[in-house]
Amino acid sequence: MTRILLISGNTRADSLHTAALRTVARFAPAGISAALYDGLRDLPAFEPGEGPDPVRFLRLQVAAADAVLFSTPEFAGSMPGSLKNLLDWLVDGGDLTGRPAAWLSVATPGQDDGACAALETVLAHAGAKVLHAACVRIPLSQAALDGEGTVADPQLHQALLDTLQTLARALAAPAPKAQPSWQAVSSLYPVVQRNDATPFRSWRAEIWRPGE
């Protein structure tokens, strides 16, 4: 079972970002358990340290996930301060180090490029593993939602579920081979190209709450 934590950067009740994540949490395909994080409003302003209960619960949810999928609007050319606050807590605790992560955009191209870029920058500082192959754009409008705040349009609905499958496949992909130690210092020492074609021989909780 692949466990994916879904985090929306929008606290509005009619948020398209939350609606998209709510949809994939409720209708996650077999083999994938997706949980929507709903504690963004409860997080206190960041201060270095362990943090109160809402922060500890957030960290437990991240620790229980195989990957984290974010969806965020863009405010003033970047992501909302509430999401940056959440990420500051996770960066301080090292909770995202080595954790696979991706983003889901529900905006048309050019409307949230700053937010996505800012998110990737913070994830890189956090040591997360950004799965670019699983970063997907599925533009949505309020007309695509039903009365329960989920995506009803059949094609968009399926596209959102396909996003989870893409993320699961990216998680299952083999890790790239480690580079030989001599390549790690190639910026310090020149690499001598051989004249022949012979290559060098190189010598993750009980707190999980799926699909609400």
WOHU-V124386 format. One record per run of one state. SS is the DSSP state (h for helix, s for strand, l for the rest). FROM is the first residue (numbers start at 1). TO is the last residue. If there is no record, write none. Layout:
ss=SS from=FROM to=TO
ss=SS from=FROM to=TO
//
This chain:
ss=l from=1 to=1
ss=s from=2 to=8
ss=l from=9 to=15
ss=h from=16 to=26
ss=l from=27 to=31
ss=s from=32 to=36
ss=l from=37 to=39
ss=h from=40 to=42
ss=l from=43 to=52
ss=h from=53 to=64
ss=l from=65 to=66
ss=s from=67 to=71
ss=l from=72 to=74
ss=s from=75 to=75
ss=l from=76 to=77
ss=s from=78 to=78
ss=l from=79 to=80
ss=h from=81 to=93
ss=l from=94 to=99
ss=s from=100 to=105
ss=l from=106 to=112
ss=h from=113 to=126
ss=l from=127 to=128
ss=s from=129 to=130
ss=l from=131 to=131
ss=h from=132 to=134
ss=l from=135 to=135
ss=s from=136 to=137
ss=l from=138 to=141
ss=h from=142 to=144
ss=s from=145 to=145
ss=l from=146 to=150
ss=s from=151 to=151
ss=l from=152 to=153
ss=h from=154 to=172
ss=l from=173 to=180
ss=h from=181 to=184
ss=l from=185 to=212
//
